[in-house]
Structure formats: structure tokens, C-alpha cells
Amino acid sequence: MPWLLLILAGLFECGFTTCLKLSEGLTRPFWSAAFLVLSVISFGLLTLAAQTIPLGTAYAVWTGIGAFGTALIGILWFGDPVTFWRIVFLSGLIICLIGLKWASPD
């Protein structure tokens, strides 16, 4: 269950970073409010997961999911560039996150 909470926290991180962009510097009220709500949910889920999962692992996985997901959202919805090396390194990030899960004590 803690790993599910951690994955959800990472997905909510993707949501709050996307809302941050859409808020245009926190000048658009709806997207600014969505950013606040999603960030509180994300941090809350991270806090719950970190009660069981080692803090360093939880934080690394949370930020990794957020970084990968936000990069993917940038590519798919905001026209961010897709380059060979960007895909290689994003794939490496996912491999590292899987490795952290695999190497974590249960």
C-alpha cells in the first residue's frame, strides 16, 4: 500500500506542475487553485508513504515520477522537443526508479 500511495503522490506531482505552467505565474485563479490543491494532495501522499518507505527512497521515487511524467506531459501537450538523448535519459530515469523499488526493503 505505501508504494501505491507513493506512485499516486508522483502522479499528483505531475498534475501540480502542469497546473503551475497553466497558471501562467499564478495569475490564472482556476489553475492556481488547482496547483495548490494537487500539491497538498501530493505532499500528503508522500508523507504517508514515507512513514514506511525509507525517506531517501520515497523522495527519489516521488521526484523521479514527477520529473518523468512532467517531461512526458511537456512533450505530448506543450510541444517540448523530443530528442534521442532526452528519450534515453528519461528511460534511464524509469530504470533507476524500478531499481529503487527492487532494492528497497519490504
N, CA, C and O atoms as a GROMACS GRO file, in nm:
protein
  424
    1MET      N    1   0.080  -0.121   0.000
    1MET     CA    2   0.000   0.000   0.000
    1MET      C    3   0.084   0.128   0.000
    1MET      O    4   0.047   0.224  -0.068
    2PRO      N    5   0.197   0.134   0.074
    2PRO     CA    6   0.278   0.256   0.072
    2PRO      C    7   0.332   0.288  -0.067
    2PRO      O    8   0.344   0.405  -0.104
    3TRP      N    9   0.365   0.184  -0.144
    3TRP     CA   10   0.416   0.208  -0.279
    3TRP      C   11   0.307   0.264  -0.370
    3TRP      O   12   0.335   0.348  -0.456
    4LEU      N   13   0.186   0.218  -0.353
    4LEU     CA   14   0.075   0.273  -0.430
    4LEU      C   15   0.054   0.421  -0.394
    4LEU      O   16   0.033   0.504  -0.483
    5LEU      N   17   0.061   0.452  -0.266
    5LEU     CA   18   0.050   0.592  -0.223
    5LEU      C   19   0.161   0.677  -0.283
    5LEU      O   20   0.139   0.791  -0.324
    6LEU      N   21   0.282   0.620  -0.288
    6LEU     CA   22   0.396   0.693  -0.343
    6LEU      C   23   0.379   0.717  -0.493
    6LEU      O   24   0.409   0.825  -0.542
    7ILE      N   25   0.331   0.617  -0.564
    7ILE     CA   26   0.307   0.634  -0.708
    7ILE      C   27   0.200   0.740  -0.731
    7ILE      O   28   0.213   0.826  -0.818
    8LEU      N   29   0.094   0.734  -0.652
    8LEU     CA   30  -0.011   0.835  -0.664
    8LEU      C   31   0.043   0.975  -0.632
    8LEU      O   32   0.008   1.072  -0.699
    9ALA      N   33   0.129   0.984  -0.532
    9ALA     CA   34   0.190   1.113  -0.498
    9ALA      C   35   0.269   1.167  -0.616
    9ALA      O   36   0.264   1.286  -0.646
   10GLY      N   37   0.343   1.080  -0.684
   10GLY     CA   38   0.419   1.121  -0.802
   10GLY      C   39   0.329   1.166  -0.915
   10GLY      O   40   0.360   1.262  -0.986
   11LEU      N   41   0.216   1.098  -0.933
   11LEU     CA   42   0.122   1.137  -1.038
   11LEU      C   43   0.058   1.272  -1.006
   11LEU      O   44   0.038   1.355  -1.095
   12PHE      N   45   0.026   1.294  -0.879
   12PHE     CA   46  -0.028   1.424  -0.840
   12PHE      C   47   0.078   1.533  -0.857
   12PHE      O   48   0.044   1.648  -0.883
   13GLU      N   49   0.206   1.497  -0.842
   13GLU     CA   50   0.312   1.594  -0.869
   13GLU      C   51   0.309   1.636  -1.015
   13GLU      O   52   0.326   1.753  -1.047
   14CYS      N   53   0.289   1.540  -1.103
   14CYS     CA   54   0.275   1.572  -1.247
   14CYS      C   55   0.160   1.669  -1.267
   14CYS      O   56   0.169   1.763  -1.346
   15GLY      N   57   0.052   1.646  -1.196
   15GLY     CA   58  -0.064   1.734  -1.206
   15GLY      C   59  -0.035   1.874  -1.157
   15GLY      O   60  -0.072   1.972  -1.222
   16PHE      N   61   0.031   1.885  -1.042
   16PHE     CA   62   0.053   2.020  -0.990
   16PHE      C   63   0.156   2.097  -1.070
   16PHE      O   64   0.147   2.220  -1.080
   17THR      N   65   0.254   2.029  -1.128
   17THR     CA   66   0.349   2.102  -1.213
   17THR      C   67   0.283   2.148  -1.342
   17THR      O   68   0.313   2.257  -1.392
   18THR      N   69   0.193   2.067  -1.395
   18THR     CA   70   0.120   2.107  -1.515
   18THR      C   71   0.031   2.227  -1.486
   18THR      O   72   0.024   2.322  -1.564
   19CYS      N   73  -0.038   2.223  -1.372
   19CYS     CA   74  -0.122   2.336  -1.332
   19CYS      C   75  -0.038   2.462  -1.310
   19CYS      O   76  -0.082   2.573  -1.338
   20LEU      N   77   0.083   2.443  -1.258
   20LEU     CA   78   0.171   2.558  -1.238
   20LEU      C   79   0.201   2.626  -1.370
   20LEU      O   80   0.198   2.749  -1.379
   21LYS      N   81   0.228   2.547  -1.474
   21LYS     CA   82   0.251   2.605  -1.606
   21LYS      C   83   0.125   2.674  -1.658
   21LYS      O   84   0.131   2.786  -1.708
   22LEU      N   85   0.012   2.605  -1.645
   22LEU     CA   86  -0.114   2.661  -1.696
   22LEU      C   87  -0.159   2.785  -1.619
   22LEU      O   88  -0.238   2.865  -1.669
   23SER      N   89  -0.108   2.802  -1.496
   23SER     CA   90  -0.147   2.918  -1.415
   23SER      C   91  -0.078   3.046  -1.462
   23SER      O   92  -0.114   3.156  -1.418
   24GLU      N   93   0.019   3.032  -1.552
   24GLU     CA   94   0.092   3.148  -1.605
   24GLU      C   95   0.144   3.238  -1.493
   24GLU      O   96   0.109   3.356  -1.483
   25GLY      N   97   0.228   3.179  -1.410
   25GLY     CA   98   0.287   3.254  -1.300
   25GLY      C   99   0.190   3.283  -1.188
   25GLY      O  100   0.197   3.387  -1.122
   26LEU      N  101   0.097   3.190  -1.166
   26LEU     CA  102  -0.007   3.201  -1.063
   26LEU      C  103  -0.098   3.322  -1.084
   26LEU      O  104  -0.149   3.380  -0.988
   27THR      N  105  -0.118   3.360  -1.210
   27THR     CA  106  -0.205   3.473  -1.242
   27THR      C  107  -0.345   3.428  -1.287
   27THR      O  108  -0.435   3.511  -1.298
   28ARG      N  109  -0.363   3.299  -1.312
   28ARG     CA  110  -0.494   3.247  -1.353
   28ARG      C  111  -0.553   3.173  -1.234
   28ARG      O  112  -0.501   3.068  -1.195
   29PRO      N  113  -0.660   3.224  -1.176
   29PRO     CA  114  -0.713   3.172  -1.048
   29PRO      C  115  -0.746   3.022  -1.049
   29PRO      O  116  -0.710   2.952  -0.955
   30PHE      N  117  -0.814   2.972  -1.152
   30PHE     CA  118  -0.851   2.831  -1.151
   30PHE      C  119  -0.728   2.742  -1.147
   30PHE      O  120  -0.719   2.651  -1.065
   31TRP      N  121  -0.632   2.768  -1.235
   31TRP     CA  122  -0.512   2.684  -1.241
   31TRP      C  123  -0.424   2.702  -1.118
   31TRP      O  124  -0.356   2.609  -1.076
   32SER      N  125  -0.425   2.822  -1.061
   32SER     CA  126  -0.350   2.846  -0.937
   32SER      C  127  -0.410   2.766  -0.822
   32SER      O  128  -0.337   2.707  -0.742
   33ALA      N  129  -0.543   2.765  -0.814
   33ALA     CA  130  -0.610   2.686  -0.709
   33ALA      C  131  -0.587   2.537  -0.730
   33ALA      O  132  -0.564   2.464  -0.634
   34ALA      N  133  -0.594   2.493  -0.855
   34ALA     CA  134  -0.569   2.351  -0.885
   34ALA      C  135  -0.427   2.314  -0.846
   34ALA      O  136  -0.404   2.206  -0.791
   35PHE      N  137  -0.330   2.403  -0.873
   35PHE     CA  138  -0.192   2.380  -0.832
   35PHE      C  139  -0.183   2.360  -0.681
   35PHE      O  140  -0.118   2.266  -0.634
   36LEU      N  141  -0.247   2.447  -0.605
   36LEU     CA  142  -0.244   2.437  -0.459
   36LEU      C  143  -0.306   2.307  -0.408
   36LEU      O  144  -0.248   2.239  -0.323
   37VAL      N  145  -0.422   2.272  -0.460
   37VAL     CA  146  -0.492   2.151  -0.416
   37VAL      C  147  -0.409   2.027  -0.450
   37VAL      O  148  -0.389   1.940  -0.364
   38LEU      N  149  -0.362   2.018  -0.573
   38LEU     CA  150  -0.286   1.900  -0.614
   38LEU      C  151  -0.152   1.889  -0.541
   38LEU      O  152  -0.106   1.779  -0.511
   39SER      N  153  -0.089   2.002  -0.512
   39SER     CA  154   0.039   1.996  -0.440
   39SER      C  155   0.017   1.949  -0.296
   39SER      O  156   0.098   1.872  -0.243
   40VAL      N  157  -0.090   1.994  -0.232
   40VAL     CA  158  -0.119   1.948  -0.096
   40VAL      C  159  -0.146   1.798  -0.096
   40VAL      O  160  -0.098   1.726  -0.008
   41ILE      N  161  -0.224   1.750  -0.193
   41ILE     CA  162  -0.252   1.606  -0.202
   41ILE      C  163  -0.123   1.528  -0.225
   41ILE      O  164  -0.099   1.426  -0.161
   42SER      N  165  -0.039   1.578  -0.316
   42SER     CA  166   0.086   1.510  -0.347
   42SER      C  167   0.177   1.500  -0.225
   42SER      O  168   0.229   1.393  -0.194
   43PHE      N  169   0.196   1.612  -0.156
   43PHE     CA  170   0.280   1.612  -0.037
   43PHE      C  171   0.220   1.525   0.074
   43PHE      O  172   0.293   1.458   0.147
   44GLY      N  173   0.088   1.527   0.086
   44GLY     CA  174   0.022   1.443   0.187
   44GLY      C  175   0.045   1.295   0.160
   44GLY      O  176   0.076   1.219   0.252
   45LEU      N  177   0.030   1.254   0.034
   45LEU     CA  178   0.053   1.114   0.000
   45LEU      C  179   0.200   1.076   0.018
   45LEU      O  180   0.231   0.966   0.065
   46LEU      N  181   0.290   1.167  -0.018
   46LEU     CA  182   0.433   1.142   0.005
   46LEU      C  183   0.461   1.124   0.154
   46LEU      O  184   0.538   1.036   0.193
   47THR      N  185   0.400   1.206   0.236
   47THR     CA  186   0.418   1.196   0.381
   47THR      C  187   0.372   1.060   0.433
   47THR      O  188   0.440   0.998   0.515
   48LEU      N  189   0.256   1.015   0.386
   48LEU     CA  190   0.205   0.884   0.429
   48LEU      C  191   0.298   0.771   0.382
   48LEU      O  192   0.327   0.679   0.459
   49ALA      N  193   0.343   0.778   0.258
   49ALA     CA  194   0.431   0.672   0.205
   49ALA      C  195   0.564   0.669   0.279
   49ALA      O  196   0.620   0.562   0.303
   50ALA      N  197   0.615   0.787   0.315
   50ALA     CA  198   0.746   0.795   0.381
   50ALA      C  199   0.743   0.745   0.525
   50ALA      O  200   0.848   0.736   0.589
   51GLN      N  201   0.626   0.714   0.577
   51GLN     CA  202   0.619   0.655   0.710
   51GLN      C  203   0.667   0.511   0.707
   51GLN      O  204   0.709   0.457   0.810
   52THR      N  205   0.662   0.447   0.590
   52THR     CA  206   0.702   0.308   0.576
   52THR      C  207   0.824   0.291   0.486
   52THR      O  208   0.915   0.214   0.516
   53ILE      N  209   0.825   0.363   0.376
   53ILE     CA  210   0.935   0.355   0.280
   53ILE      C  211   1.046   0.449   0.329
   53ILE      O  212   1.016   0.559   0.374
   54PRO      N  213   1.173   0.408   0.322
   54PRO     CA  214   1.281   0.497   0.364
   54PRO      C  215   1.270   0.634   0.296
   54PRO      O  216   1.240   0.642   0.177
   55LEU      N  217   1.294   0.740   0.371
   55LEU     CA  218   1.272   0.876   0.322
   55LEU      C  219   1.347   0.905   0.193
   55LEU      O  220   1.289   0.960   0.100
   56GLY      N  221   1.474   0.868   0.186
   56GLY     CA  222   1.552   0.896   0.066
   56GLY      C  223   1.496   0.826  -0.056
   56GLY      O  224   1.491   0.883  -0.165
   57THR      N  225   1.454   0.702  -0.038
   57THR     CA  226   1.394   0.627  -0.148
   57THR      C  227   1.261   0.689  -0.189
   57THR      O  228   1.235   0.708  -0.307
   58ALA      N  229   1.177   0.721  -0.091
   58ALA     CA  230   1.046   0.779  -0.120
   58ALA      C  231   1.061   0.911  -0.195
   58ALA      O  232   0.991   0.936  -0.293
   59TYR      N  233   1.153   0.994  -0.149
   59TYR     CA  234   1.171   1.124  -0.214
   59TYR      C  235   1.225   1.108  -0.356
   59TYR      O  236   1.180   1.176  -0.448
   60ALA      N  237   1.321   1.018  -0.374
   60ALA     CA  238   1.378   0.996  -0.506
   60ALA      C  239   1.273   0.943  -0.603
   60ALA      O  240   1.267   0.987  -0.718
   61VAL      N  241   1.192   0.850  -0.559
   61VAL     CA  242   1.087   0.794  -0.645
   61VAL      C  243   0.982   0.900  -0.675
   61VAL      O  244   0.939   0.913  -0.789
   62TRP      N  245   0.941   0.976  -0.575
   62TRP     CA  246   0.842   1.082  -0.594
   62TRP      C  247   0.890   1.184  -0.697
   62TRP      O  248   0.817   1.217  -0.790
   63THR      N  249   1.011   1.232  -0.679
   63THR     CA  250   1.062   1.332  -0.774
   63THR      C  251   1.087   1.270  -0.911
   63THR      O  252   1.067   1.336  -1.013
   64GLY      N  253   1.129   1.143  -0.914
   64GLY     CA  254   1.151   1.077  -1.042
   64GLY      C  255   1.024   1.060  -1.122
   64GLY      O  256   1.020   1.087  -1.243
   65ILE      N  257   0.918   1.015  -1.055
   65ILE     CA  258   0.788   1.002  -1.123
   65ILE      C  259   0.742   1.139  -1.171
   65ILE      O  260   0.694   1.154  -1.284
   66GLY      N  261   0.756   1.238  -1.085
   66GLY     CA  262   0.716   1.374  -1.123
   66GLY      C  263   0.797   1.428  -1.240
   66GLY      O  264   0.742   1.490  -1.332
   67ALA      N  265   0.927   1.404  -1.238
   67ALA     CA  266   1.013   1.453  -1.347
   67ALA      C  267   0.980   1.382  -1.478
   67ALA      O  268   0.965   1.447  -1.581
   68PHE      N  269   0.967   1.250  -1.473
   68PHE     CA  270   0.936   1.175  -1.595
   68PHE      C  271   0.798   1.214  -1.648
   68PHE      O  272   0.782   1.244  -1.766
   69GLY      N  273   0.700   1.213  -1.560
   69GLY     CA  274   0.563   1.244  -1.602
   69GLY      C  275   0.549   1.385  -1.655
   69GLY      O  276   0.480   1.408  -1.754
   70THR      N  277   0.614   1.481  -1.589
   70THR     CA  278   0.607   1.619  -1.634
   70THR      C  279   0.678   1.636  -1.768
   70THR      O  280   0.630   1.711  -1.854
   71ALA      N  281   0.789   1.568  -1.787
   71ALA     CA  282   0.857   1.572  -1.917
   71ALA      C  283   0.768   1.514  -2.026
   71ALA      O  284   0.761   1.567  -2.137
   72LEU      N  285   0.702   1.404  -1.995
   72LEU     CA  286   0.612   1.341  -2.092
   72LEU      C  287   0.493   1.433  -2.126
   72LEU      O  288   0.455   1.446  -2.242
   73ILE      N  289   0.436   1.496  -2.025
   73ILE     CA  290   0.328   1.592  -2.048
   73ILE      C  291   0.377   1.708  -2.134
   73ILE      O  292   0.307   1.754  -2.224
   74GLY      N  293   0.497   1.754  -2.105
   74GLY     CA  294   0.555   1.862  -2.186
   74GLY      C  295   0.569   1.823  -2.332
   74GLY      O  296   0.542   1.902  -2.422
   75ILE      N  297   0.611   1.699  -2.356
   75ILE     CA  298   0.626   1.650  -2.494
   75ILE      C  299   0.490   1.636  -2.561
   75ILE      O  300   0.471   1.682  -2.674
   76LEU      N  301   0.396   1.572  -2.492
   76LEU     CA  302   0.267   1.540  -2.553
   76LEU      C  303   0.174   1.661  -2.568
   76LEU      O  304   0.104   1.671  -2.668
   77TRP      N  305   0.174   1.753  -2.470
   77TRP     CA  306   0.076   1.861  -2.472
   77TRP      C  307   0.133   1.999  -2.496
   77TRP      O  308   0.062   2.088  -2.544
   78PHE      N  309   0.260   2.019  -2.464
   78PHE     CA  310   0.316   2.153  -2.475
   78PHE      C  311   0.421   2.166  -2.585
   78PHE      O  312   0.484   2.271  -2.600
   79GLY      N  313   0.440   2.060  -2.662
   79GLY     CA  314   0.532   2.066  -2.776
   79GLY      C  315   0.679   2.074  -2.739
   79GLY      O  316   0.760   2.123  -2.817
   80ASP      N  317   0.714   2.024  -2.619
   80ASP     CA  318   0.856   2.020  -2.582
   80ASP      C  319   0.931   1.930  -2.680
   80ASP      O  320   0.873   1.835  -2.734
   81PRO      N  321   1.058   1.958  -2.704
   81PRO     CA  322   1.133   1.880  -2.803
   81PRO      C  323   1.152   1.734  -2.763
   81PRO      O  324   1.168   1.700  -2.646
   82VAL      N  325   1.148   1.648  -2.864
   82VAL     CA  326   1.176   1.505  -2.846
   82VAL      C  327   1.307   1.478  -2.917
   82VAL      O  328   1.316   1.486  -3.040
   83THR      N  329   1.408   1.445  -2.839
   83THR     CA  330   1.537   1.412  -2.898
   83THR      C  331   1.577   1.272  -2.853
   83THR      O  332   1.526   1.219  -2.755
   84PHE      N  333   1.668   1.214  -2.926
   84PHE     CA  334   1.717   1.081  -2.893
   84PHE      C  335   1.769   1.078  -2.750
   84PHE      O  336   1.731   0.990  -2.672
   85TRP      N  337   1.856   1.172  -2.715
   85TRP     CA  338   1.918   1.170  -2.582
   85TRP      C  339   1.818   1.198  -2.472
   85TRP      O  340   1.830   1.144  -2.362
   86ARG      N  341   1.720   1.280  -2.500
   86ARG     CA  342   1.616   1.305  -2.399
   86ARG      C  343   1.540   1.176  -2.368
   86ARG      O  344   1.514   1.146  -2.251
   87ILE      N  345   1.505   1.101  -2.470
   87ILE     CA  346   1.436   0.974  -2.451
   87ILE      C  347   1.526   0.873  -2.380
   87ILE      O  348   1.480   0.799  -2.293
   88VAL      N  349   1.652   0.870  -2.416
   88VAL     CA  350   1.747   0.779  -2.350
   88VAL      C  351   1.754   0.808  -2.201
   88VAL      O  352   1.745   0.717  -2.119
   89PHE      N  353   1.770   0.934  -2.165
   89PHE     CA  354   1.786   0.968  -2.024
   89PHE      C  355   1.655   0.956  -1.946
   89PHE      O  356   1.657   0.919  -1.828
   90LEU      N  357   1.542   0.986  -2.009
   90LEU     CA  358   1.414   0.963  -1.941
   90LEU      C  359   1.391   0.814  -1.919
   90LEU      O  360   1.337   0.774  -1.816
   91SER      N  361   1.431   0.731  -2.015
   91SER     CA  362   1.421   0.586  -1.998
   91SER      C  363   1.512   0.539  -1.885
   91SER      O  364   1.475   0.452  -1.807
   92GLY      N  365   1.631   0.597  -1.878
   92GLY     CA  366   1.723   0.564  -1.769
   92GLY      C  367   1.665   0.600  -1.634
   92GLY      O  368   1.686   0.529  -1.536
   93LEU      N  369   1.592   0.709  -1.629
   93LEU     CA  370   1.526   0.750  -1.504
   93LEU      C  371   1.426   0.645  -1.459
   93LEU      O  372   1.423   0.609  -1.342
   94ILE      N  373   1.346   0.595  -1.551
   94ILE     CA  374   1.248   0.491  -1.518
   94ILE      C  375   1.319   0.365  -1.470
   94ILE      O  376   1.275   0.302  -1.373
   95ILE      N  377   1.428   0.327  -1.534
   95ILE     CA  378   1.504   0.209  -1.492
   95ILE      C  379   1.557   0.229  -1.349
   95ILE      O  380   1.556   0.136  -1.269
   96CYS      N  381   1.602   0.350  -1.318
   96CYS     CA  382   1.651   0.379  -1.183
   96CYS      C  383   1.538   0.372  -1.080
   96CYS      O  384   1.559   0.323  -0.969
   97LEU      N  385   1.420   0.419  -1.115
   97LEU     CA  386   1.306   0.412  -1.022
   97LEU      C  387   1.267   0.267  -0.995
   97LEU      O  388   1.237   0.230  -0.881
   98ILE      N  389   1.267   0.186  -1.099
   98ILE     CA  390   1.239   0.043  -1.081
   98ILE      C  391   1.346  -0.021  -0.993
   98ILE      O  392   1.315  -0.105  -0.908
   99GLY      N  393   1.471   0.019  -1.015
   99GLY     CA  394   1.580  -0.031  -0.933
   99GLY      C  395   1.566   0.006  -0.786
   99GLY      O  396   1.594  -0.075  -0.698
  100LEU      N  397   1.521   0.128  -0.760
  100LEU     CA  398   1.500   0.168  -0.621
  100LEU      C  399   1.390   0.085  -0.554
  100LEU      O  400   1.402   0.048  -0.438
  101LYS      N  401   1.285   0.058  -0.629
  101LYS     CA  402   1.178  -0.027  -0.574
  101LYS      C  403   1.231  -0.167  -0.547
  101LYS      O  404   1.207  -0.224  -0.441
  102TRP      N  405   1.304  -0.220  -0.643
  102TRP     CA  406   1.358  -0.354  -0.631
  102TRP      C  407   1.456  -0.366  -0.514
  102TRP      O  408   1.458  -0.467  -0.444
  103ALA      N  409   1.535  -0.263  -0.493
  103ALA     CA  410   1.638  -0.267  -0.389
  103ALA      C  411   1.587  -0.226  -0.251
  103ALA      O  412   1.661  -0.236  -0.153
  104SER      N  413   1.462  -0.181  -0.242
  104SER     CA  414   1.408  -0.137  -0.113
  104SER      C  415   1.368  -0.254  -0.026
  104SER      O  416   1.312  -0.352  -0.075
  105PRO      N  417   1.396  -0.242   0.102
  105PRO     CA  418   1.347  -0.345   0.194
  105PRO      C  419   1.195  -0.338   0.204
  105PRO      O  420   1.137  -0.229   0.200
  106ASP      N  421   1.132  -0.452   0.216
  106ASP     CA  422   0.985  -0.454   0.226
  106ASP      C  423   0.939  -0.441   0.368
  106ASP      O  424   0.818  -0.441   0.395
   0.00000   0.00000   0.00000
